[in-house]
Amino acid sequence: MVDWARIRDSRFDVDRVPALLAQLEHRDDADAWQELGWRLVLEGDLVFPAGFAVLPQLVRLAPRSVQARALAGRILERAAGHHGCDDLLADCAGTIEEFGEALDRHLRSRPADYLVSFRALLAVAQEYHWANALEGFTDDIYELECPHCAVAMKIVVGRFGCYSQVWDGDEELRRDLRRDLRPAVAEELTSTGQWMHRTAVRDGQAVLADGIAHLFGEAECPVCASVFNIADEYTDANRPAVFIDRVPSSAQDTGAGASPSCLAGGVGRGPTLRRERSRADRDRDGVDVG
């Protein structure tokens, strides 16, 4: 049971969130969902104690509510932040695992909210950097540095092309410096990339699957011509330094391959995955890669 007298929302109220939940349990209301979202999660990475306190109710509504799935996902996408709610998050262990199972079943139905639910499942699996980054590959841009010459780069994956480019401030240096990405071969994907790609293929999400293949493939630096794995470098730069160890594994054998947390032996012992060092890493450290 939640002691609502001690659980505050973004406006430091203790009574409005339970009132909104009671209302939404009985009937769907767009205005109530909007207000609830404002009270639980603010822009950026800030989630309030009430956000974790309401997860059980949101997960109970998730199988039949687009808004509940989306809001629960937004909360979990911020679970690695400095929210000071570790005890509340720990209490939600079973709920989060249940949410992961519900999301996987939902994805199989190829719903209209597929991307939102896919991102939520990534958050359940503690792949927070991907949960917060994927935009559907209509025109996704990922910023990183070349691991060899440290030049600032943008990796573009979308309907206008899939390439690496170098910018000087707000201006692209030269269009002719663009280099096409080298997508990963599906059979050679491992761990997180394999699970993401297989799930998208299983559910008939061709654009998403193609984008994931490019994202987990290789890029060439337009300046020094070095080649590196995009996902490895993006993960190094963006995965939270401190991992939540109270969130359970939502690993399910989905038929598309086990989830990342399953491949890592379960969540709760640090990062869900420890990637293999990339060729770029080993080159940089002077290790012979053959």
C-alpha positions in Angstrom: 0.0 0.0 0.0 1.2 3.5 -0.9 1.3 6.1 1.9 0.1 9.0 -0.2 0.6 11.4 2.7 4.3 11.1 2.1 4.5 10.8 -1.7 4.7 14.1 -3.5 4.3 14.9 -7.2 6.0 17.6 -9.3 3.8 20.3 -7.7 4.5 19.0 -4.2 0.9 17.8 -3.7 0.1 14.5 -2.1 -3.6 14.2 -2.9 -4.1 15.0 -6.6 -2.3 11.9 -8.1 -4.5 9.3 -6.3 -7.6 11.3 -7.2 -6.6 11.2 -10.9 -5.8 7.5 -10.7 -9.2 6.7 -9.2 -10.8 8.7 -12.0 -8.9 6.9 -14.7 -9.6 3.5 -13.3 -13.3 4.0 -14.1 -13.1 6.0 -17.4 -10.6 7.2 -19.9 -10.1 10.9 -19.9 -7.5 12.7 -22.0 -7.3 15.8 -19.7 -6.8 13.6 -16.7 -4.0 11.6 -18.4 -2.3 14.9 -19.4 -2.4 16.3 -15.9 -1.2 13.0 -14.4 1.8 13.0 -16.8 2.7 16.6 -15.8 2.6 15.6 -12.1 4.8 12.5 -12.5 7.4 13.5 -15.1 8.8 16.8 -16.1 10.8 17.6 -19.2 14.3 16.1 -19.4 15.2 13.4 -16.9 13.2 14.4 -13.9 10.8 11.9 -12.4 9.1 12.4 -9.1 8.4 9.9 -6.2 4.7 9.7 -7.2 5.9 8.4 -10.6 7.3 5.2 -9.2 4.5 4.9 -6.6 1.9 4.7 -9.4 3.6 2.1 -11.6 1.5 -0.8 -10.3 -1.7 1.0 -11.3 -0.3 2.0 -14.6 0.9 -1.5 -15.4 -2.6 -2.8 -14.4 -4.1 -0.5 -17.0 -1.4 -1.0 -19.6 -2.9 -3.9 -21.6 -5.9 -1.8 -22.5 -4.5 1.8 -22.3 -2.2 3.5 -24.8 -1.7 6.3 -22.3 -0.8 4.0 -19.4 1.8 2.2 -21.5 3.3 5.5 -22.6 3.4 7.0 -19.2 4.9 3.9 -17.5 7.5 3.8 -20.2 8.4 7.5 -19.7 8.9 6.9 -16.0 11.1 3.8 -16.5 13.2 5.6 -19.2 14.3 7.9 -16.4 14.9 5.2 -13.8 18.7 5.5 -14.0 18.6 9.2 -13.1 19.3 10.8 -9.7 15.7 10.7 -8.5 16.3 9.6 -4.9 13.5 7.0 -5.1 15.5 3.8 -4.9 13.2 2.3 -2.3 10.1 3.0 -4.3 11.7 1.5 -7.4 12.8 -1.6 -5.5 9.2 -2.1 -4.4 8.2 -2.2 -8.1 10.4 -5.1 -9.0 7.5 -7.5 -9.7 5.5 -4.8 -11.4 8.3 -4.0 -13.8 8.7 -7.6 -14.8 5.0 -7.9 -15.4 5.1 -4.7 -17.5 7.9 -6.3 -19.7 5.7 -9.4 -20.3 2.7 -7.3 -21.2 4.7 -5.1 -23.5 6.1 -8.1 -25.4 2.7 -9.5 -25.9 1.5 -6.1 -27.1 4.3 -5.7 -29.6 3.4 -9.1 -31.2 0.0 -7.5 -32.2 1.8 -4.9 -34.3 0.0 -2.0 -32.6 -0.1 1.7 -33.7 2.0 2.6 -30.6 4.7 0.1 -31.5 7.7 2.5 -31.2 6.5 3.8 -27.8 6.0 0.3 -26.5 9.3 -0.9 -27.9 11.1 2.0 -26.2 9.4 1.1 -22.9 10.5 -2.5 -23.2 14.1 -1.3 -23.7 13.8 0.7 -20.5 12.5 -2.3 -18.7 15.6 -4.2 -19.9 17.7 -1.3 -18.6 18.9 -0.2 -22.0 18.2 3.4 -21.1 20.3 5.1 -23.7 18.5 3.3 -26.5 15.1 3.8 -24.9 15.7 7.5 -24.9 17.3 7.7 -28.3 15.2 5.8 -30.8 12.9 7.9 -32.9 11.7 5.5 -35.5 14.5 6.1 -38.1 12.6 8.6 -40.2 15.5 11.0 -39.7 17.4 9.9 -36.5 20.7 11.7 -35.7 23.2 10.4 -33.2 26.1 12.6 -32.0 29.4 11.1 -31.1 33.2 11.6 -31.4 35.4 9.6 -33.7 37.3 7.2 -31.4 40.5 7.9 -33.3 40.8 11.6 -34.1 38.1 12.8 -31.7 36.3 14.9 -34.3 32.6 15.6 -33.6 30.4 13.6 -35.8 26.8 13.0 -36.6 25.4 9.6 -37.5 22.3 10.0 -39.6 19.9 7.1 -40.2 16.6 7.8 -42.0 14.7 8.2 -45.2 17.2 10.8 -46.4 20.1 8.5 -46.2 22.3 6.6 -43.7 25.7 8.3 -43.4 28.3 9.9 -41.1 29.1 13.6 -41.4 31.3 16.1 -39.7 30.2 19.5 -38.5 32.0 22.7 -37.5 29.7 24.2 -34.9 26.2 24.4 -36.6 27.5 23.9 -40.1 28.4 20.8 -42.0 32.0 21.0 -43.2 31.4 19.7 -46.7 28.6 17.5 -48.2 31.2 15.5 -50.1 32.7 14.4 -46.8 29.7 12.3 -46.0 30.4 8.6 -45.8 27.8 5.8 -46.1 27.2 3.6 -43.1 27.9 -0.1 -43.3 24.9 -1.9 -41.8 25.4 -5.0 -39.7 24.6 -8.4 -41.2 21.6 -9.7 -39.2 23.2 -13.1 -38.6 26.3 -11.4 -37.1 24.4 -9.3 -34.6 24.8 -10.2 -30.9 23.4 -9.2 -27.5 21.3 -6.1 -27.5 21.5 -5.5 -31.2 20.5 -9.0 -32.0 17.5 -8.9 -29.6 16.3 -5.5 -30.9 16.6 -6.5 -34.6 15.0 -9.9 -34.1 12.1 -8.4 -32.2 11.5 -5.8 -35.0 11.7 -8.5 -37.7 9.4 -10.8 -35.7 6.8 -8.0 -35.5 7.0 -7.0 -39.2 8.7 -3.6 -38.4 10.9 -3.4 -41.5 11.9 0.3 -41.1 12.8 -0.2 -37.5 14.8 -3.4 -38.3 16.7 -1.7 -41.1 17.5 1.3 -38.8 18.8 -1.0 -36.1 21.0 -2.9 -38.5 22.6 0.5 -39.5 22.8 1.6 -35.9 24.7 -1.5 -34.9 26.8 -1.5 -38.0 30.0 0.5 -38.8 30.7 4.1 -39.7 33.8 5.6 -41.4 35.2 8.9 -40.1 35.1 11.4 -42.9 38.3 13.1 -41.6 40.7 10.2 -40.6 39.0 7.4 -42.5 39.0 5.1 -39.4 36.1 2.6 -39.2 34.3 1.9 -35.9 31.2 0.3 -34.5 28.5 2.9 -34.0 26.6 1.2 -31.2 29.7 0.6 -29.2 30.8 4.2 -29.3 27.4 5.6 -28.7 26.9 3.2 -25.7 30.3 4.3 -24.2 29.3 7.9 -24.4 25.7 7.7 -23.4 24.9 4.7 -21.2 24.4 5.8 -17.6 27.5 5.4 -15.5 25.6 4.1 -12.5 23.2 1.3 -13.2 20.0 0.5 -11.3 20.4 -2.8 -9.5 16.9 -3.1 -8.1 15.1 -3.5 -11.4 14.3 -7.2 -12.2 15.0 -9.0 -15.4 12.1 -8.8 -17.8 13.9 -11.4 -19.9 11.5 -13.4 -21.9 12.1 -15.9 -24.6 10.0 -13.9 -27.0 10.5 -16.2 -30.0 12.7 -13.4 -31.5 15.6 -14.3 -29.2 16.1 -13.6 -25.5 16.0 -10.1 -24.3 19.3 -8.3 -23.4 18.8 -8.8 -19.7 18.5 -12.6 -20.3 21.6 -12.7 -22.4 23.5 -11.0 -19.6 22.3 -13.5 -17.0 19.6 -11.2 -15.5 19.4 -7.7 -14.3 20.3 -6.9 -10.8 24.1 -7.4 -10.9 25.2 -4.3 -12.6 24.8 -3.5 -16.3 22.5 -5.7 -18.3 25.2 -6.2 -20.9 28.9 -5.7 -21.0 29.9 -5.3 -24.6 33.0 -6.7 -26.1 35.7 -4.1 -26.7 35.5 -2.8 -30.3 38.3 -2.9 -32.8 38.5 0.9 -32.3 39.0 0.5 -28.5 41.7 -2.1 -29.0 43.5 -0.1 -31.7 43.3 3.0 -29.5 44.9 1.1 -26.6 47.6 -0.4 -28.8 46.3 -3.9 -28.6 47.0 -6.2 -31.6 43.6 -7.1 -33.1 44.9 -9.3 -35.8 
